[in-house]
């Protein structure tokens, strides 16, 4: 089964998670420590799995010191 997962983080740092275009959950405001980019796949079987990542990006505005 293929699923389309979309994570949207708005300017207020609120994250919304969509599966196949349907909002599944929305979070409270994220902090910079919450924004650690990684992708993980969990399975409860030993059967082969595949994951195709079409893109991932993350950014953080850092003030000049």
C-alpha positions in Angstrom: 0.0 0.0 0.0 1.3 3.4 -0.9 0.7 6.4 1.4 1.4 10.1 0.9 2.7 11.7 4.1 2.9 15.4 4.2 4.2 17.5 7.2 3.5 21.2 7.1 5.1 23.5 9.7 3.7 27.0 9.6 5.2 30.4 10.6 3.9 29.8 14.2 5.8 26.5 14.3 2.6 24.5 14.4 3.1 21.1 12.6 0.2 19.5 10.8 0.5 15.9 9.6 -1.5 14.6 6.6 -1.9 11.1 5.2 -3.3 10.9 1.7 -4.4 14.5 2.0 -6.4 14.0 5.2 -5.3 15.9 8.4 -4.3 13.2 11.0 -2.9 15.3 13.8 -1.7 18.9 14.5 0.9 19.7 17.2 1.6 22.5 19.6 4.4 24.9 18.7 7.7 23.2 18.0 11.0 24.4 19.3 14.3 24.4 17.4 15.3 21.3 19.3 12.2 19.5 17.8 13.3 20.1 14.3 15.9 17.3 13.8 15.5 15.9 10.3 15.6 12.1 10.0 13.4 9.5 8.4 12.8 6.2 10.1 10.7 3.1 9.1 9.4 0.7 11.7 8.0 -2.7 10.9 6.8 -5.6 13.1 7.8 -8.2 10.5 11.0 -9.4 8.9 9.5 -9.0 5.4 11.3 -6.7 3.1 10.1 -3.1 3.0 10.9 -0.2 0.7 10.6 3.5 1.1 10.9 6.1 -1.6 11.6 9.6 -0.3 10.9 12.2 -2.9 12.2 15.1 -0.9 13.0 16.3 2.6 14.0 19.8 3.7 14.4 21.6 6.9 15.6 25.1 7.7 16.3 27.2 10.7 16.7 30.9 10.8 19.8 31.7 12.9 20.3 35.3 14.1 23.7 36.8 13.4 25.8 37.2 16.5 
